[in-house]
């Protein structure tokens, strides 16, 4: 039976002479694999619609071994991302992260929404690419239930003088409780930025900018925390770095 799902293509691979196998992140069914028969033929309506970043409604049915795509009503292809290699690979990295954290059979409404908004944010000239990356990484962890404890000291529960972040203990430590040896020292502005990313409505995530000092501190915190909660190397990020 044919089914309509809302989703985005995360990756695509060639199968045989004319077919494609794609990984699709859907709101209703999470991450699924699907075949697009004849998608590599020049005049196929599925040719462009089965490339990474394609967002829209996908009409699929369950085949013998996997899903099969019958029709796509694309709403956005994000063609601008392909004009700059750094934007392209950052977008592909976002897709890799979404694929890593999602599973088939588990609804992925929030993950799909975050991915779509983050790809759009990469196209905003007012936002630095690094800031978009850190926001995306941290908020993805929040969605997956791995939010750091950043609204109070993880030792004394105090809310003042929060200047040190401990990756291993997954939160912030105030100056009084800090042992003076480990952790990353960060400013109050960075603490506020982290709190905003964790708690703000998703539509508000990409409505601010930060200075170089906060961006650097944010990067140190998010990169260490993200690395602590993932166990693989992301190919697209390796190209960027």
C-alpha positions as CSV (number, residue, x, y, z in Angstrom):
1,X,0.0,0.0,0.0
2,X,1.3,3.4,-1.0
3,X,2.1,5.8,1.9
4,X,3.0,9.5,2.0
5,X,5.8,10.7,4.3
6,X,7.4,14.0,4.8
7,X,11.2,13.8,4.7
8,X,14.6,14.8,3.4
9,X,17.2,12.8,1.5
10,X,20.3,12.3,3.6
11,X,22.4,10.3,1.1
12,X,22.2,8.6,-2.2
13,X,24.1,5.7,-3.8
14,X,24.0,4.2,-7.3
15,X,22.6,0.7,-7.6
16,X,23.1,-1.1,-10.9
17,X,22.9,0.9,-14.1
18,X,19.8,3.0,-13.5
19,X,18.7,2.8,-9.9
20,X,19.5,4.6,-6.7
21,X,19.4,3.6,-3.1
22,X,18.7,6.6,-0.8
23,X,18.6,7.1,3.0
24,X,15.6,9.2,3.8
25,X,14.8,10.9,7.1
26,X,11.1,11.0,7.6
27,X,8.9,12.6,10.2
28,X,6.6,9.6,10.5
29,X,9.0,6.6,10.2
30,X,12.4,8.0,11.2
31,X,15.4,7.0,9.0
32,X,14.6,4.6,6.3
33,X,16.3,3.2,3.2
34,X,14.5,3.2,-0.1
35,X,15.1,2.3,-3.7
36,X,14.3,4.8,-6.6
37,X,14.0,2.7,-9.7
38,X,15.2,4.3,-12.9
39,X,16.3,7.5,-11.0
40,X,19.5,7.6,-12.9
41,X,17.8,7.8,-16.3
42,X,18.2,11.4,-17.7
43,X,14.5,12.1,-18.0
44,X,13.4,10.4,-14.8
45,X,11.3,12.6,-12.5
46,X,13.1,11.0,-9.6
47,X,16.6,12.0,-10.8
48,X,16.9,15.4,-9.0
49,X,14.4,14.5,-6.3
50,X,16.6,11.7,-4.9
51,X,19.7,13.9,-4.4
52,X,20.9,14.8,-0.8
53,X,19.0,17.8,0.8
54,X,15.8,17.2,-1.2
55,X,13.0,18.0,1.1
56,X,9.3,17.3,0.5
57,X,6.6,14.6,0.4
58,X,7.7,11.1,-0.7
59,X,5.2,8.5,-1.8
60,X,6.6,5.1,-0.9
61,X,5.5,1.5,-0.6
62,X,6.9,-1.5,1.2
63,X,8.7,-3.8,-1.2
64,X,10.0,-7.3,-0.5
65,X,13.2,-6.1,1.2
66,X,12.9,-2.4,1.5
67,X,10.8,0.7,0.7
68,X,10.4,1.8,-2.9
69,X,9.9,5.5,-3.9
70,X,7.1,5.9,-6.4
71,X,6.8,9.7,-6.5
72,X,8.3,12.8,-4.9
73,X,6.7,16.3,-4.5
74,X,9.8,18.3,-3.7
75,X,9.5,21.5,-1.7
76,X,13.1,22.5,-1.5
77,X,16.3,21.2,-3.1
78,X,18.7,23.7,-1.3
79,X,20.6,24.3,-4.6
80,X,22.5,27.2,-3.1
81,X,24.5,24.8,-0.9
82,X,26.1,23.3,-3.9
83,X,27.7,26.7,-4.9
84,X,30.2,26.6,-2.1
85,X,32.2,23.5,-1.2
86,X,32.4,24.4,2.5
87,X,28.6,24.9,2.7
88,X,28.1,21.7,0.7
89,X,30.2,19.6,3.1
90,X,28.8,21.2,6.2
91,X,25.3,20.4,4.9
92,X,26.4,16.8,4.2
93,X,27.9,16.6,7.7
94,X,24.5,17.7,9.2
95,X,22.9,14.9,7.2
96,X,25.4,12.4,8.6
97,X,24.7,13.5,12.1
98,X,21.0,13.2,11.6
99,X,21.5,9.7,10.2
100,X,23.7,8.7,13.2
101,X,21.1,9.7,15.8
102,X,17.9,8.4,14.1
103,X,16.5,4.9,13.6
104,X,13.7,3.3,11.5
105,X,10.4,3.1,13.2
106,X,11.0,6.0,15.6
107,X,9.4,9.3,14.6
108,X,11.9,12.0,13.8
109,X,9.8,15.2,13.6
110,X,12.2,17.2,15.8
111,X,15.4,15.9,14.1
112,X,13.9,16.6,10.6
113,X,12.8,20.1,11.7
114,X,16.3,20.9,13.1
115,X,18.0,19.6,10.0
116,X,15.8,21.7,7.7
117,X,16.3,24.9,9.8
118,X,20.0,24.3,10.0
119,X,20.5,23.9,6.3
120,X,18.5,27.2,5.8
121,X,20.7,28.9,8.4
122,X,23.9,27.9,6.4
123,X,22.6,30.2,3.6
124,X,22.2,33.3,5.9
125,X,25.1,35.7,5.3
126,X,24.7,37.1,8.8
127,X,25.6,33.8,10.5
128,X,29.1,32.2,10.6
129,X,29.2,28.6,9.5
130,X,30.9,27.6,12.7
131,X,28.1,29.0,14.8
132,X,25.5,27.2,12.8
133,X,27.4,24.0,13.3
134,X,27.7,24.4,17.1
135,X,24.0,25.2,17.5
136,X,23.1,22.2,15.4
137,X,25.3,19.8,17.3
138,X,24.2,20.9,20.7
139,X,20.5,21.0,19.9
140,X,20.7,17.5,18.3
141,X,22.1,16.2,21.6
142,X,19.3,17.9,23.4
143,X,16.7,16.2,21.2
144,X,18.4,12.8,21.9
145,X,18.2,13.4,25.7
146,X,21.8,14.3,26.2
147,X,21.5,18.0,27.2
148,X,24.3,19.2,29.4
149,X,23.4,20.6,32.9
150,X,24.1,24.3,32.4
151,X,21.5,26.2,34.5
152,X,23.1,25.5,37.8
153,X,26.4,24.2,39.3
154,X,26.4,20.4,39.1
155,X,28.0,20.2,42.5
156,X,26.3,22.8,44.7
157,X,23.3,23.6,42.5
158,X,24.1,27.3,42.7
159,X,23.2,29.6,39.8
160,X,25.8,32.3,40.3
161,X,29.5,32.5,39.2
162,X,29.2,29.7,36.6
163,X,32.5,29.9,34.8
164,X,33.7,26.3,34.3
165,X,32.4,23.6,32.1
166,X,33.2,19.9,32.8
167,X,32.6,17.6,29.8
168,X,33.0,14.4,31.9
169,X,30.4,15.5,34.4
170,X,28.2,16.9,31.7
171,X,27.6,20.4,33.1
172,X,28.9,23.6,34.6
173,X,30.7,24.2,37.8
174,X,30.8,27.5,39.7
175,X,34.0,29.2,40.8
176,X,33.6,28.1,44.4
177,X,33.4,24.4,43.5
178,X,36.0,24.4,40.8
179,X,39.2,22.5,41.7
180,X,41.4,24.8,39.7
181,X,42.7,22.0,37.5
182,X,40.3,20.6,35.0
183,X,37.5,21.9,32.8
184,X,37.1,24.7,30.3
185,X,36.8,28.2,31.7
186,X,34.1,30.2,29.9
187,X,32.5,33.6,30.3
188,X,28.9,34.3,31.5
189,X,28.0,35.3,28.0
190,X,29.0,31.8,26.7
191,X,27.0,30.2,29.5
192,X,24.0,32.3,28.5
193,X,24.5,31.3,24.9
194,X,24.6,27.6,25.8
195,X,21.4,28.0,27.9
196,X,19.7,29.7,25.0
197,X,20.6,27.0,22.5
198,X,19.4,24.3,24.9
199,X,16.0,25.9,25.8
200,X,14.8,28.3,23.1
201,X,12.1,27.3,20.6
202,X,13.6,25.8,17.5
203,X,12.4,28.6,15.3
204,X,14.5,31.0,17.4
205,X,17.7,29.0,17.2
206,X,19.3,31.0,14.4
207,X,18.3,34.5,15.3
208,X,21.5,35.7,17.1
209,X,25.2,36.2,16.5
210,X,28.1,36.1,18.9
211,X,31.6,37.7,19.0
212,X,34.8,35.9,18.4
213,X,35.5,35.2,22.1
214,X,32.2,33.6,22.7
215,X,32.3,31.7,19.4
216,X,35.7,30.2,20.4
217,X,34.5,29.2,23.9
218,X,31.3,27.8,22.5
219,X,33.3,25.7,20.0
220,X,35.5,24.3,22.7
221,X,32.6,23.3,24.9
222,X,30.3,21.9,22.1
223,X,33.1,20.0,20.3
224,X,34.3,18.3,23.5
225,X,30.7,17.5,24.6
226,X,29.7,16.3,21.2
227,X,32.7,14.1,20.9
228,X,32.0,12.6,24.3
229,X,28.5,11.5,23.1
230,X,29.4,10.1,19.7
231,X,31.6,7.1,18.8
232,X,32.4,7.6,15.1
233,X,34.2,9.8,12.7
234,X,32.0,11.8,10.3
235,X,33.4,11.7,6.8
236,X,32.1,15.1,5.7
237,X,33.6,16.8,8.7
238,X,36.9,15.3,8.0
239,X,36.9,16.9,4.6
240,X,36.1,20.3,6.1
241,X,38.9,20.0,8.6
